[in-house]
Amino acid sequence: MKIIDSHIHLDQYEGMRQEQLLADMEKVQVEALLTVSMDLPSCVKNAQLSRKDSRIKPAFGFHPEQALPSEQELKDLLDWMRLHQHQMVAVGEIGLPYYLRQENPAIEMAGYIKILDKLLAFAKEIEKPVILHAVYGDAPIVCDLLEKHGIKKAHFHWFKGDSETMARMIQKRYRISITPDVCYEREIVDLVAAYPLELMMVETDGPWEFEGEFKGKPTHPGMIHESVRHIASIKGLPIDHVYGILHQNTKDFYDI
């Protein structure tokens, strides 16, 4: 019953907790970690981690839920990513700042869309998958940009959105990944019921913490086993079949 955490911020874990997480992987049957990056320093950390441990599969990018980088900072990031493209499994995490705009509705979207456009163009150039932060009304904008660049290998992590957008994503065969909040969040349960299993992966988005049975517990890839059990129940499928499909989906999508 092997699992792969398809979206984790491993570099954001504090030293001892990070070491313990890696030490636990075999015990909890975690085969690999897809660790996403926030910015250039985060990319460098994830690259270093992956050189030390082959189970760590790094993605490099710029997380949108933060202030825009300067033109020089973006250039430095893209130059570094181009230099290290053979080490990366994907461009990510990239997308649009939905939650930042909830805190500050005056934030202009144009700059974020411009950066995302450049990062998608880069992903197309080097033929890498993209890991996307795009929820609710931002998802259709991102779908438009994916189509503009002809990108087919797109992974929407922790997706939330309307049925029309979901249908569009399914038609394009874009992937989604399910977090442990499938164990208690109705919106995610409904998403799992509607989305095809063959287009699905699982993730933690750690160190982000969860509610329900996970409240007060440090986020750990081992939590994914509970997610898989709930997915199997929602889909009405044997759990070993669901484990196998989710595992193979992730290996195939990221070529790992």
Phi, psi and omega in degrees: 000057181290147175230158173232128174278109188276002179195104179215145176262072187300324182292346181272352176282141176293157190313301184295321179292321177297315179297319180294319179302314180293322179294331182279346192304314181295319182299322182261013173062038174265116185279324184202160177235125172270100186261122185264161187244154182264323187193190184297312178302323177295319177301315181299316179298315181293325176297317179296317179299318183290332177289332180276334187216113185291348178284347180268120182248108188271145170241143183242137181181200180227115181289131187283344184276055179199171180299148179298143173284159172289168178300321179293320178297319178294319178298316180299318179298310182295322178297317180294317180297320179297319180294329184250022186298332182282348178270340186268145176266343183196166171264117182176154012264135179227163179156215184231152191272072182297309187288326176298324180286337175292327178280326183220087183298345182281353181299131179279133182278337189304317181295321179290322178295321179297316179294316178300319179301317180293320180290324176292321177299320178295316179300319178296318181300317184263002175058054176243150173296164177239142178249119195246138171253098185204104185237158178051232186293346178282334185299317178297326177298315180293322176301319177301316182291322176299317179293322178303318184267359179068032180271124181255332182267087183237132181241109176271106181278144178045049184292142170219135181179179185278169185294327179295315178295319179300316179298321178297316180295320178296318180299324179276353180064037173285145180271153169233163174229145188253131180266172178298349178287358170297341181285345184212354186255117184301320182300321181283325174301314179296323177298314180298320180297325186271330188271140181296137180300326183290352177248021189241146171228181179231152184206170171246330190059024178301151009274015174308135184260154186246168180259203178061224182292347181263359184303129179081000181257138174300136182290132187220141179305335178300338177298339183299331179300323176293321177301315182296319179300318179290321178299315179299319180294316180297318182280345182066038183238155177300139186295324180294327176294317181294317175305312183297317181294313181297319180296312182291324176305314184290316178299317181291316184297318183262001178055051181240000000 
